[in-house]
Each structure stands twice: as C-alpha cells, then as structure tokens.
C-alpha cells in the first residue's frame, strides 16, 4: 500500500474514492446519500485550501481516503473526511492515512488537526441525552457504547476538545477532537 495525492490520480481512482465514501458512511452519515453527492465531495477536495490523500494497493485500488480543510490562516486543519473501505478496516490503513496527513499539514505550516465525529445513533454515552446546560461534564465521562470511532482517534493521539450538542438533531451531538502536529 502507498499513499498519494488524489489530485494526481486518474479518473478511475477518483471514482473508486467516491464509491468508498458512500460505502464507508452508508449506515452512519446521511450527508452522502448517493454517488452524485460523493463525487461532488471528492471534487471539492481538490480546492487550493485542501489536502486530499488516498491509500492505494499496488494494483491501484483505492482502499482509504483522507481529506483536510485549512483554517485559521493555515495553522489549523480539519479532517474531512477519513474513510476506509469497510472490508479493509482495522488493518492500519486509517492510522497510516492520519500519519501521512500529519506530515502534509506540518509541511504546510499547520500546528493542529481537528475533527468532529457525529453520534447520530447513540453509540456513545452522549447520544440520546440533553447535554444542556453543561455539555462538558458528560463529555468528561464519555463511554463508547457501540464501536464509535472517537476511541480510534484518541489511540492516534487526539484529545477530546469539545462537543456540539444537538448538532444533528436532539440528542445527536458532534464530538470534537484535536491533536497538535508539531
């Protein structure tokens, strides 16, 4: 497996990346309901303020994708998205993509990576509850109830940085994580 800039890839790899995004988030995020929306997301990742990297097998098959959006004058980069083909998850591909992105962000002068990871289906102790008036207390006691990815990011060195209550509807928060990359 090797990681390359998606901007330099042929149309076949771009189409595989769009399909991968649809498959990876099929059950979790209604933001990409079809191939047209995932193709649009992939094309948007080619903007000048973004990074777009894919993990490819030796035969060229795309098995993972990570994108990032620059903010705060290039000092902070949002991970958007990270997707690994479902049949290749838990094989180190996501971690390799994160490590590569950290290197790319450092080369751009970035200091911090951050991301939001939604809990739309009560996979953490924050889901399904009213987090107001004090969202940080439940965040300090967060528990993973069903394979939510926030623990993966924490194993990769990210820390809990906040929570946006009701980001996706009542009781469906967005969990924010961040990591210094310098």
LUMLO-805528 format. One record per residue (C-alpha): y, z, x. Coordinates in steps of 0.001 Angstrom, whole numbers, padded with zeros to 6 digits, always signed. Layout:
N
YZX
...
***
This chain:
182
+000000+000000+000000
+003541-000728+001154
+006957-000041-000378
+009570-002782-000568
+012888-003553-002231
+012196-005035-005677
+015302-007240-005308
+013444-009211-002618
+010295-009735-004705
+009174-012784-006618
+009231-013087-010423
+005553-012079-010663
+006318-008655-009163
+009325-008203-011431
+007170-008940-014485
+004472-006518-013236
+007157-003849-012797
+008376-004313-016372
+004795-004060-017663
+004177-000969-015525
+007252+000740-017014
+006073+000018-020542
+002575+001368-019808
+003690+004450-017884
+006073+005663-020614
+004223+004393-023676
+003468+007903-025002
+006450+009784-023603
+009719+007935-023999
+010845+005756-026884
+013600+004279-024682
+011476+001243-023728
+009515+000200-026810
+008653-003339-025709
+008552-005782-022798
+012034-007122-023557
+013558-003660-023063
+011598-003001-019865
+012581-006401-018435
+016204-005525-019163
+015784-002158-017401
+014261-003848-014343
+017081-006413-014188
+019676-003635-014482
+018162-002009-011369
+019484-004906-009246
+023134-003785-009633
+025091-003076-006463
+025229+000685-007148
+021438+000983-007454
+018274+001121-005413
+015050-000390-006708
+011788+000038-004761
+008190-000841-005609
+004838+000185-004208
+002577-002849-003795
-001046-003267-002857
-001930-005668-000050
-002617-008379-002653
+000934-007946-004035
+000024-005978-007165
+002785-003544-008169
+001395-000031-008674
+004626+002004-008745
+008383+001708-009143
+011311+003976-008417
+014931+003283-009161
+018098+005186-008409
+021718+005050-009557
+024594+006071-007315
+027155+008612-008494
+029836+010868-007070
+031022+008123-004706
+027543+007653-003244
+026862+011307-002478
+024516+011917-005424
+021806+009550-006661
+019977+009802-009977
+016293+008872-010017
+015887+006399-012848
+013024+005784-013346
+009874+006773-011473
+006780+005104-012882
+003243+004778-011534
+000589+002653-013158
-001483+005057-015299
-004787+004177-013608
-003214+004893-010186
-001523+008210-010942
-002409+011303-008895
-003114+009201-005803
+000083+009914-003850
+001996+006833-004969
+004753+008762-006759
+005222+011062-003777
+005346+008072-001395
+007978+006401-003590
+010048+009604-003649
+009835+009950+000147
+010887+006327+000601
+013780+006753-001838
+014976+009838+000039
+015120+007732+003222
+017007+004957+001429
+019509+007413-000077
+020121+009039+003327
+020798+005584+004825
+023404+005063+002074
+025095+008372+002979
+023706+010246-000010
+023259+014005+000022
+021440+014799-003211
+018848+013292-005536
+018654+014451-009139
+016754+013547-012286
+016279+014508-015877
+012772+014771-017254
+012606+015000-021030
+010383+017329-023026
+010106+015413-026261
+006656+016663-027253
+006617+020386-026447
+004830+020070-023093
+006875+022962-021655
+007891+026364-022951
+011388+024898-023514
+010199+022408-026123
+010431+023083-029814
+012797+026040-029499
+016517+026652-029906
+017843+027029-026353
+021324+028079-027508
+023301+030245-026896
+021760+030895-023441
+019757+027892-022151
+019451+029187-018573
+017372+032281-019399
+014477+030256-020906
+014809+027798-018004
+014168+030639-015533
+010904+031380-017360
+009749+027787-017884
+005996+027225-018180
+004091+023970-018187
+002025+023790-021367
+000651+020277-021111
+000997+018265-017929
+004778+017901-017939
+005999+016202-014722
+008635+018800-013781
+005998+020595-011672
+005270+017399-009725
+008935+017179-008764
+009010+020838-007772
+005985+020277-005499
+008050+017478-003916
+010878+019881-003076
+013087+019595-006156
+014525+022697-007808
+015416+023356-011411
+019136+022642-011731
+019734+022952-015457
+018699+021946-018926
+020386+019928-021660
+019328+021477-024982
+018581+019083-027826
+019141+016017-025614
+016542+014082-027593
+016860+015929-030914
+016496+019573-031903
+014105+021398-029569
+013724+018368-027287
+015548+019197-024054
+016131+017272-020858
+015114+019334-017823
+017326+018680-014788
+016056+018886-011195
+017761+018224-007869
+016980+018037-004158
+019129+017882-001033
+018014+014942+001127
+019924+015563+004379
***
